Amino acid sequence: MFSSRTPGDLNPNRLTAILQQRQRDGLPFIDLTQSNPTRAGFDYPADLLAPLAHPRGLAYRPQALGLPEAREAVVADYARRGIRVPADRIALTASTSEAYSLLFRILCDPGDEVLIPYPSYPLFEHLTRVDGIVPRPYLLEYHGRWSVNLPALEQAISPRTRVVLAVSPNNPTGSYLKHDELRAIEHLCARHGAALVVDEVFADYPLPGARNGAAGDVLAASEALVFSLGGLSKTIGLPQAKLGWIAVAGPPTLAAAALRRLEFVCDLYLSVSTPVQAAAAELLERGAQVRASIQTRVVANFRRLAEMSGATPSVTVLEAEGGWYGVLQVPTLATEEELVVELLTAHGILVHPGYFFDFPRESFLVVSLLTPPPDFADGVRAILRHFDCTVGGHARG
Ligand SMILES: Cc1ncc(COP(=O)(O)O)c(C=O)c1O
């Protein structure tokens, strides 16, 4: 009856089932997986969304790529980050997820392939399959810092490769795509007739380990067709506002052709609401204070994580340059799934296992740096105690 675009088994996985039981039993836990900023105890100004109620939103003026004033607001937001892009190279979407789908539809036929980084954003697997295309992994490697395994990426390219996806900074590794990597991938894409899509939703959140100018300028592309993705979801911590965007760069004729096709597909749905478009400039301006609070917290939590783990040699916090996550490498005392289940059931600490993000080997834990600081410190302390193989820790039972 149903297509294979959705998974055959939609039942909750083991960890989710255990968590749901714990919630039904009313047992408390510290949630180190919270990645929804609106539920992480930040003070959002009560009238932050007031611009959505402005009467200018009462007139419906459908424009497939977005209202001119909203596209200009996105241009101004790129300018805030020192990046120049013209308004006619911007397409608005309801979310980054929708942006991926629109791009897959203009670039891929069913059965075509998209290269996705491992480890990275778990949704890629589903976002590709739901559009009838095939995800193929390429590896990011950690040698004290993360880098793209470029030879492996090149090997993964096939005649059916239409798109290379990258996330910068990446979720959850926190690694930026460096200038040299970016240009090398762009070159490969140009040679193989593929497009490069770079998800920059976390670009506003550098961590203390970020080197100045570490991130390559995605929109400086001139060889290949390149797309940069962003949105209100992360840039001002408002996923529910449902406004994302695609900025297009590359050879001018290709970029113009891509925008015409995006316009065609966007016109079929017209999914971005008029009130959010009309309010975009004001929301981006008002949301700066939310962004600042998120930034302060993720930096403080990452510093705390690094400091606290310093006293536990069996646990390593991996270098991160940006984003909302911290990655801990821990001793393989059991499978990752068992480790995470034990942290939850024995200590009331919820973390993500590395396999959730397709780390190619075990054992890694991923924690959200959005967690309110007292909970974050308590949770991290419990994890470190659990894995401390030297004194009073797990090794001694
Ligand atoms: C890398 C990455 N891209 C996109 C998103 C989601 O963005 P949106 O809410 O705009 O779909 C997330 C959410 O966690 C993410 O981690």
The ligand as a MOL file (V3000), in Angstrom:
LIG
                    3D

  0  0  0     0  0            999 V3000
M  V30 BEGIN CTAB
M  V30 COUNTS 16 16 0 0 0
M  V30 BEGIN ATOM
M  V30 1 C 22.0250 21.0050 10.6890 0
M  V30 2 C 20.5850 21.3890 10.8450 0
M  V30 3 N 19.9270 21.9260 9.8090 0
M  V30 4 C 18.6280 22.2870 9.9220 0
M  V30 5 C 17.9490 22.1330 11.1120 0
M  V30 6 C 16.4880 22.4900 11.2190 0
M  V30 7 O 16.1890 23.7300 10.7410 0
M  V30 8 P 14.6640 24.1070 10.4460 0
M  V30 9 O 13.9680 24.2160 11.7680 0
M  V30 10 O 14.8060 25.4290 9.7440 0
M  V30 11 O 14.0930 23.0510 9.5460 0
M  V30 12 C 18.5900 21.5760 12.2120 0
M  V30 13 C 17.8610 21.3760 13.4800 0
M  V30 14 O 18.3660 20.8790 14.4580 0
M  V30 15 C 19.9370 21.1970 12.0750 0
M  V30 16 O 20.5950 20.6410 13.1040 0
M  V30 END ATOM
M  V30 BEGIN BOND
M  V30 1 1 1 2
M  V30 2 1 2 3
M  V30 3 2 2 15
M  V30 4 2 3 4
M  V30 5 1 4 5
M  V30 6 1 5 6
M  V30 7 2 5 12
M  V30 8 1 6 7
M  V30 9 1 7 8
M  V30 10 2 8 9
M  V30 11 1 8 10
M  V30 12 1 8 11
M  V30 13 1 12 13
M  V30 14 1 12 15
M  V30 15 2 13 14
M  V30 16 1 15 16
M  V30 END BOND
M  V30 END CTAB
M  END
